[in-house]
Amino acid sequence: MARTKEFEKEEALDKAIQLFWNKGYNGASMQEVVDYLELSRSSIYDTFGDKRKLFIEALQKYKRENACKMIDFLEQATEVKATVQEVFERAIQESIADPQRKGCFV
């Protein structure tokens, strides 16, 4: 009988986003992934397959969440020029506010 998972997949993906965003895919060893996600290797491999597949799922989650925010913002827009300007101003402010200056995860 298979054991039930004792962690939330979405929380693990959120942690993976932060790790890969800070260190990059190549910069994060599998041991760092294990340590940062606070999961066993077997749990990671059973759930995500491998480091590459974990990265792809994390990237898809990031894109999905941010696309929804952008779509909501654009659907409420009334003026094209002001909206485009606001998109860039928000991106600049987010970058400036980030003490690690990570930039966009994508």
N, C-alpha and C positions, 0 to 999 in steps of 0.2 A: 504494500500500500504506500502511495506517495505521501510524503509529509506536506503539511500545509505551510505556505509561506508565512514567515513571521515578520514581514516588513511590508511597507507600502511601496509599490513599484513607482508611483508618481513622486514620492519623496526621494527615492533613490535617483530618479531621473533629474530632479531638481538639484541634488547634490552633484551629480555627474556634470550637469551644465556648468556649475560653478567651478568644479575642478578643471574641466577641459577649457573653460573660458580663461582661467588664470594661468594654466600651464601649457595649454595646447594639447592636441592629440598625441603628438610624438614626445612632448615633454612630460607626460604623465605615464609613469610605468604602471604595469598591472598591479604591482604591490601598492603603489600610491592610490590606485583606484580602490583596491580592497580596503585600505586603511581609511580613506576619506569617506567612502560610502558606509563604513562600519559593517560590512557584510563579509561572509566567507567567499572564497573563490568559487566554491561549488554553487552557492546561491546566485552569484553573478552569472556564471556560465549557464546554469539551469534556466535563469530568467531571460537573459539577454543574448546568450550565445557566446560572444567574445567581446573584447574591448572595442573592436570596430563597430560591431552591431549596437553596442551600448552607446557609442558616440553618435551613431546615426539616429537612434531613437531619441537621444537627448537633443540633437539638432532639430529633429522633426517637432518635438514638443516645444522648443523655443520658438521656432518659426510659426507654429500653429497659434501659440498664445499671443505672439506679437502681431501676427497678421490680423487676428480678431480685434485687437486694440486699434490698429491702423484703420481697419474697415469701419469700425464704429465711429472713429474720428472723421473719416472722409464722408461718411453718410450724413453727418450732421453739418457738413460744410455748406456755406452759401456763396462764398466768393473764392474763385480759383486762386487768384494771386495771393490773397491773404492766407489761404489754406496751405499753399506750398511754402510760403514764408514761415508759417507756424510749424510745419513739419521739420524744417531745417533748424529753426530756433530751439525746438524741443530736443532734437538730436544733439545740438551743441550743448545745451544746458545739462543733459544727461551725461555727456562726456566730461564736462567740466566738474560736475558734482561727484563723479566717481573717483575716489582717491587713488585707485589702482590704474586708472586710465586704460581700461580694458578695450574700449571700443565696442563694436557690434560683434556678437558671437558668430553671426553668419559669416 
